[in-house]
Amino acid sequence: MPREIKSPSVRGVALAALNHWHETDEHAENIIQRLAARHNLAPRDRAFLNALVLGVLRNGSLLDHWIDELRSGKVDEETQMILRLGLCQVLILDVDPHAAVNETVNLTKRARGFVNAILRRADRERDSLLQATKELPLDARYSLPDFLIEKWKSAFGPDNTTNLAAWTNEPAVTFVRTNKLIDGAEEKIAALDGVTAVAGFDGFFQCESVPFEALDAGLCYAQDPSTSLAPRLLAPQPGESVLDACAAPGGKAAILAELMQNNGHLVCADSLEQRLEKMSGNLERLGVTIAEATLIDWKSSPNFDEKFDKILVDVPCSNTGVLRRRVDVRWRLDESVFAEMQALQLRITKNALTALKPGSTLVYSTCSIEREENEDLVKLLVDQSPGLTLEEERRTLPYEDSVDGSYCAKLRLSR
């Protein structure tokens, strides 16, 4: 049976969040967290707020298609956003239709009758609207930029593109990595209700619900299994000196410390002080004792006295491998972003490379699935860096691996 949410104010908070997102460049998850805290929402209402906001952003083109199908005449921006919010509840989320319609109409300052009529018609025609969705072009059906759909078709083929687009529109599941720096942590996580070990990714579990107590206790860390590829390819050893060049919020750094058995020197760099503070808190909670946080902007040329045995460079990227988690990214992509990212990634990695000992290894990684940011970037880097050779590449693709998309390359600097 559909569930009814008894806090109509949550819908008002969701509308405020969506309007703020539309007017600024702030990430949706940050807006949600801030407004949930400001209104002191209970966990159940916080979860509903998250579902509403991300549901509208995840399905923006589809919701607008339905509005066009159900209305006649123009709709102002305020009414359009309210209709998106209402249709998301009626046609996508498991919300009681009576509550969804009435409480959404209550948000309307004008055009109440119009909004009411549209939402009630959507409820009556729900089955036919959903059936017709299957025939829509991929960009409308899955609310993705049409240029990105065409790009993926060229790179992965039509069938894989359909699977990839469908993946990006699924709500992200919760994965945790057990913290092996704490004795018995994996056994405790495995014993929790609703957890399932992830095949092929040692120490990772999929969770039916977020294990807040275990996270707070440092027994595990919430992260997608794809994030383990790069640190494990780097394979740092106990006693080595290791640089995580773009470390915040600390998920990969924690894996590095685990592989090093908390023995050695792990420098964790980032360009923003507040991100370093959050990272330091995460690493402290996980029991990492070998990390040193340092503020570095790799877009300039840092002067590092220390040379490192291993370097991980997890660069900023387009995030096309994690669109189901970073839902709002799809609306901020354009065709120029990949070339812009490649130039930035090349500059960052070249600067980090100056801190690598001769004969040692650097792993370059992204959460992108685009050649410009991955294979093509690595070829450019090798061509422009004397003595640097490519040893190995790894990647994950959501439609093949059932985890987020990622890429990493292991490079060695000659002696």
C-alpha positions in Angstrom: 0.0 0.0 0.0 1.2 3.6 -0.7 2.5 5.3 2.4 1.3 8.7 3.6 3.7 11.2 4.9 2.1 13.1 7.7 4.4 16.2 7.7 3.1 18.5 5.0 5.8 21.0 5.8 8.4 18.6 4.4 6.9 19.3 0.9 7.4 23.0 1.5 11.0 22.4 2.6 11.5 20.4 -0.6 10.1 23.2 -2.7 12.4 25.7 -1.1 15.4 23.3 -1.7 14.5 22.9 -5.4 14.1 26.6 -5.9 17.4 27.3 -4.2 19.1 24.7 -6.3 17.7 26.2 -9.4 19.0 29.7 -8.5 22.5 28.7 -7.3 25.4 26.4 -8.1 25.2 24.6 -4.7 25.0 20.8 -4.7 21.6 19.4 -3.9 22.9 17.1 -1.1 24.3 20.1 0.7 21.1 22.0 0.4 19.1 19.0 1.7 21.4 18.5 4.7 21.3 22.2 5.6 17.5 22.6 5.4 16.9 19.3 7.2 19.1 20.5 10.0 17.5 24.0 10.1 14.0 22.5 10.3 15.1 19.8 12.8 13.4 17.1 10.7 13.0 13.7 12.1 14.8 10.8 10.3 11.6 9.7 8.5 10.9 13.3 7.3 14.5 13.8 6.4 14.4 10.7 4.2 11.2 11.9 2.5 12.8 15.3 1.8 15.7 13.5 0.2 13.5 11.4 -1.9 11.4 14.4 -3.1 14.3 16.6 -4.0 16.4 14.0 -5.7 13.3 12.5 -7.3 12.5 15.8 -9.0 16.1 16.4 -10.1 16.6 12.8 -11.3 13.5 13.0 -13.4 13.4 16.6 -14.5 12.9 16.1 -18.3 10.4 13.3 -17.8 8.3 15.4 -15.3 8.3 18.3 -17.8 7.2 15.9 -20.5 4.3 14.8 -18.4 3.4 18.4 -17.6 3.2 19.2 -21.3 1.0 16.1 -21.8 -1.4 17.1 -19.1 -1.8 20.9 -19.5 -2.7 23.4 -22.1 -1.2 26.9 -22.2 1.9 28.3 -20.5 2.9 27.6 -16.9 5.0 30.1 -14.9 8.2 28.9 -13.2 6.7 28.6 -9.7 3.8 26.5 -10.8 6.1 24.4 -13.0 8.2 23.5 -10.0 5.2 22.7 -7.8 3.8 20.5 -10.6 7.1 18.7 -10.8 7.0 18.1 -7.1 3.4 16.8 -7.2 3.9 14.6 -10.2 7.0 13.1 -8.7 4.9 11.9 -5.8 2.0 10.7 -7.9 3.8 9.0 -10.7 7.2 8.0 -9.3 7.4 7.8 -5.5 5.3 5.5 -3.4 3.2 8.3 -1.8 -0.6 8.2 -1.1 -2.2 10.0 -4.0 -4.7 11.8 -1.8 -2.0 13.2 0.4 0.3 14.0 -2.5 -2.4 16.0 -4.3 -3.8 17.9 -1.3 -0.5 18.8 0.3 1.1 19.9 -2.9 -1.9 22.1 -3.8 -1.5 23.7 -0.4 1.9 24.9 -1.5 0.4 26.9 -4.3 -0.2 30.6 -3.8 -2.1 30.9 -7.1 -3.4 28.5 -9.7 -4.6 26.1 -7.0 -7.4 24.8 -9.2 -5.1 24.3 -12.1 -2.5 22.4 -10.0 -5.3 20.3 -8.4 -6.7 19.4 -11.8 -3.4 18.4 -13.3 -2.4 16.2 -10.4 -5.8 14.5 -10.2 -5.7 13.8 -13.9 -2.2 12.4 -13.5 -3.5 10.1 -10.8 -6.4 8.9 -13.0 -4.1 8.3 -16.0 -1.1 7.0 -14.1 -1.0 3.6 -15.9 -1.2 5.0 -19.4 1.4 7.8 -18.7 3.9 5.3 -17.3 3.3 2.9 -20.2 3.9 5.6 -22.8 7.2 6.5 -21.0 8.8 3.3 -22.4 8.5 4.8 -25.9 10.2 8.1 -25.2 13.7 8.9 -26.4 16.4 8.1 -23.8 17.2 11.7 -23.0 13.5 12.3 -22.0 12.9 8.9 -20.4 15.9 9.1 -18.2 16.3 12.9 -18.0 19.9 13.1 -19.4 21.4 15.6 -21.8 20.9 14.4 -25.4 24.6 15.1 -26.2 25.6 12.7 -23.4 23.3 10.0 -24.7 24.8 10.3 -28.2 28.3 10.3 -26.8 27.6 7.1 -24.9 26.1 5.5 -27.9 29.3 6.1 -29.8 31.4 4.8 -27.0 29.4 1.9 -25.6 26.8 1.1 -28.2 23.0 1.6 -28.1 22.1 -1.3 -25.8 24.7 -0.5 -23.2 23.7 3.1 -23.4 20.2 2.2 -22.5 21.4 0.1 -19.6 23.7 2.9 -18.5 21.0 5.6 -18.7 18.6 3.4 -16.7 21.3 2.9 -14.1 21.8 6.6 -13.6 18.2 7.0 -12.8 18.0 4.4 -10.0 18.3 5.7 -6.5 21.8 4.9 -5.2 22.1 1.9 -2.9 24.1 2.1 0.3 27.5 0.4 0.3 29.9 0.3 3.2 33.5 -0.8 3.4 34.5 -2.5 6.7 37.4 -0.9 8.5 40.0 -3.6 9.0 42.1 -1.3 11.2 39.6 -2.3 13.9 39.7 -6.0 15.0 36.5 -7.8 14.4 34.9 -5.0 12.4 34.1 -7.1 9.4 32.4 -9.8 11.5 30.3 -7.2 13.2 29.2 -5.6 9.9 28.5 -9.0 8.4 26.2 -9.9 11.4 24.0 -6.8 10.9 20.5 -7.3 9.5 20.0 -6.6 5.8 23.6 -6.6 4.7 25.0 -8.6 1.8 28.7 -9.1 0.8 29.6 -7.6 -2.6 31.0 -10.2 -4.8 34.5 -9.3 -6.2 35.1 -6.4 -3.7 36.7 -7.6 -0.5 35.3 -6.0 2.7 32.3 -4.3 1.0 28.7 -4.8 1.9 25.4 -3.6 0.4 23.0 -2.4 3.1 19.2 -2.2 3.1 19.4 0.7 5.5 22.2 3.0 6.6 24.1 1.5 9.6 24.5 4.7 11.5 25.8 3.3 14.7 28.5 1.2 12.9 29.5 4.3 10.9 29.7 6.5 14.0 31.8 3.8 15.7 34.3 3.7 12.8 33.5 0.0 12.1 32.8 0.9 8.4 32.8 3.8 6.0 30.1 4.5 3.4 31.5 4.3 -0.1 30.9 2.6 -3.4 33.1 -0.5 -4.1 34.4 1.2 -7.3 36.4 3.6 -5.0 38.7 0.7 -4.0 40.1 0.1 -7.4 42.7 2.9 -7.4 44.1 2.4 -3.9 44.4 -1.3 -4.4 46.1 -0.8 -7.8 48.6 1.6 -6.1 49.2 -1.2 -3.4 51.1 0.8 -0.8 53.2 -1.3 1.6 53.7 -0.8 5.4 56.5 1.7 6.0 56.3 3.5 2.7 55.8 7.2 2.1 52.5 7.8 0.3 50.8 10.9 -1.1 47.1 11.1 -1.6 47.1 14.2 -3.7 43.4 14.9 -3.8 42.3 13.2 -0.6 39.1 14.7 0.7 36.8 13.4 2.0 39.1 10.5 2.9 37.6 7.3 1.6 40.5 6.3 -0.6 43.0 7.6 2.0 41.5 5.3 4.6 41.9 2.3 2.2 45.6 3.3 1.7 46.1 3.4 5.5 44.5 0.0 5.8 46.8 -1.5 3.1 49.8 0.1 4.9 48.6 -1.4 8.2 48.8 2.0 9.8 52.6 1.9 9.4 54.4 4.6 7.3 53.8 8.2 6.3 50.5 9.1 4.5 50.2 12.7 3.3 46.6 13.7 2.5 46.3 16.8 0.5 43.4 18.9 -0.7 42.9 22.5 -1.9 40.1 23.5 0.5 40.5 23.9 4.2 37.0 22.9 5.1 37.3 19.7 3.1 40.5 18.9 4.9 38.7 19.4 8.2 36.0 16.9 7.2 38.6 14.5 6.0 40.6 14.6 9.2 37.5 13.9 11.2 36.7 10.9 9.0 40.2 9.5 9.3 40.3 10.0 13.0 37.0 8.1 13.4 38.4 5.2 11.4 41.5 5.0 13.6 44.0 6.1 10.9 47.1 7.3 12.8 49.6 7.8 10.0 47.8 10.6 8.0 49.1 14.1 7.8 46.6 16.6 6.3 48.1 19.4 4.2 46.6 22.2 2.1 47.8 22.2 -1.5 46.4 23.7 -4.7 47.7 21.4 -7.4 46.7 23.8 -10.1 49.8 25.8 -9.2 53.3 24.2 -8.9 53.9 23.1 -5.3 57.4 22.8 -3.9 57.6 19.4 -2.1 60.8 18.7 -0.2 59.6 15.1 0.4 59.6 12.6 -2.5 57.1 9.7 -2.2 57.2 6.0 -2.9 53.6 6.0 -4.1 51.2 8.7 -5.2 47.5 8.5 -5.8 46.0 11.3 -7.9 42.2 11.1 -7.8 41.5 14.1 -9.9 38.3 16.3 -10.2 36.3 15.0 -13.1 32.9 15.2 -14.9 31.5 12.6 -12.5 29.7 10.7 -15.3 30.4 7.4 -13.6 28.5 8.5 -10.4 25.4 10.3 -11.9 23.1 8.1 -9.8 24.7 9.4 -6.6 25.4 13.0 -7.7 22.0 13.5 -9.2 22.2 17.2 -10.0 25.5 16.9 -12.0 23.6 15.9 -15.2 22.0 19.4 -15.4 25.4 21.1 -15.1 27.2 19.2 -17.9 27.8 20.6 -21.3 29.8 19.4 -24.3 32.8 21.6 -23.4 33.3 20.1 -19.9 35.3 17.1 -21.0 38.0 19.1 -22.7 38.1 21.6 -19.8 38.4 18.7 -17.3 41.2 17.1 -19.3 43.3 20.2 -19.2 42.8 20.6 -15.5 43.5 16.9 -14.8 46.7 17.0 -16.9 48.0 20.1 -15.0 47.2 18.6 -11.6 48.8 15.2 -12.4 51.9 16.7 -13.9 52.4 18.8 -10.7 51.8 15.8 -8.4 54.3 13.8 -10.5 57.1 16.1 -9.4 56.8 14.6 -5.9 57.4 11.0 -7.1 60.7 9.2 -6.5 62.4 7.8 -9.6 61.5 4.1 -10.1 58.2 4.6 -8.2 54.5 4.4 -9.1 51.7 6.9 -9.5 48.0 5.9 -9.9 45.7 8.3 -11.8 42.0 7.9 -11.1 38.6 9.4 -11.9 34.9 8.6 -11.4 34.3 9.4 -15.0 33.6 6.9 -17.8 34.7 9.3 -20.6 37.9 8.5 -22.7 38.9 12.2 -22.7 39.4 12.0 -18.9 40.8 8.5 -18.8 42.6 6.7 -21.6 43.2 9.8 -23.7 44.4 11.8 -20.7 46.9 9.0 -19.7 48.3 8.9 -23.2 48.8 12.6 -23.2 50.5 12.4 -19.8 52.9 9.7 -20.9 53.7 11.5 -24.1 54.5 14.7 -22.3 56.4 13.1 -19.3 59.8 11.7 -20.1 60.5 8.4 -18.3 56.8 7.8 -17.4 55.3 4.5 -18.7 51.8 3.0 -18.4 51.8 -0.4 -16.6 48.1 -1.2 -16.1 44.6 0.2 -16.4 41.4 -0.8 -14.7 37.8 0.4 -14.8 34.3 -0.3 -13.7 31.2 0.2 -15.8 27.8 0.2 -14.0 26.0 -1.9 -16.6 28.8 -4.6 -16.3 29.9 -4.4 -12.7 26.7 -3.2 -10.8 28.8 -0.5 -9.1 29.6 3.1 -10.0 31.8 3.9 -13.0 35.5 4.5 -12.4 38.9 4.4 -14.1 42.5 4.1 -12.8 45.9 3.8 -14.4 49.2 2.7 -12.8 52.2 4.6 -14.1 55.9 4.2 -13.3 58.6 6.8 -13.4 62.0 5.4 -14.6 65.1 5.7 -12.4 
